[in-house]
């Protein structure tokens, strides 16, 4: 797991908490902010996963070239 994946997971968790608190307190703005944070976190986590896969692929190619 890289920093982008971790930060994305954290943002998704914070967003879920904001969404639930906003729902419980009838604060639509906080609820909507939480939904937006979750979406942003999901994108960042996806970017991190893609970066991780590219890094793995480059590592595999470099390993094959060495052999």
C-alpha positions in Angstrom: 0.0 0.0 0.0 1.3 3.4 -0.9 0.6 6.9 0.5 -2.1 7.6 -2.0 -4.0 4.4 -1.2 -3.7 5.1 2.5 -4.7 8.8 2.2 -7.7 7.7 0.1 -8.8 5.2 2.7 -8.5 7.8 5.4 -10.5 10.4 3.4 -13.2 7.8 2.7 -13.4 7.0 6.5 -13.6 10.7 7.4 -16.2 11.2 4.8 -18.3 8.4 6.1 -18.1 9.8 9.6 -19.1 13.3 8.4 -22.0 11.8 6.4 -23.3 9.9 9.4 -22.9 12.8 11.8 -24.6 15.1 9.3 -27.5 12.7 8.9 -27.8 12.2 12.7 -27.8 16.0 13.4 -29.9 16.9 10.4 -26.9 19.0 9.0 -27.3 18.6 5.2 -24.1 20.6 4.5 -22.0 18.3 6.7 -23.7 15.2 5.2 -22.9 16.5 1.6 -19.3 17.3 2.6 -19.0 13.7 3.8 -20.3 12.3 0.6 -17.9 14.5 -1.4 -14.9 13.4 0.8 -15.8 9.8 0.3 -15.8 10.3 -3.5 -12.5 12.1 -3.4 -11.0 9.4 -1.2 -12.2 6.7 -3.6 -10.5 8.5 -6.5 -7.3 9.0 -4.6 -7.3 5.4 -3.5 -7.9 4.2 -7.1 -5.0 6.4 -8.3 -2.8 4.9 -5.6 -3.7 1.4 -6.7 -3.0 2.2 -10.3 0.4 3.7 -9.3 1.1 0.5 -7.4 0.3 -1.7 -10.3 2.5 0.4 -12.7 5.4 0.2 -10.1 4.9 -3.6 -9.9 4.9 -3.9 -13.7 8.1 -1.8 -14.0 9.7 -3.9 -11.4 8.8 -7.1 -13.3 10.2 -5.6 -16.6 13.4 -4.5 -14.9 13.8 -8.0 -13.4 13.3 -9.7 -16.8 15.8 -7.4 -18.4 18.4 -8.3 -15.7 18.0 -12.0 -16.4 
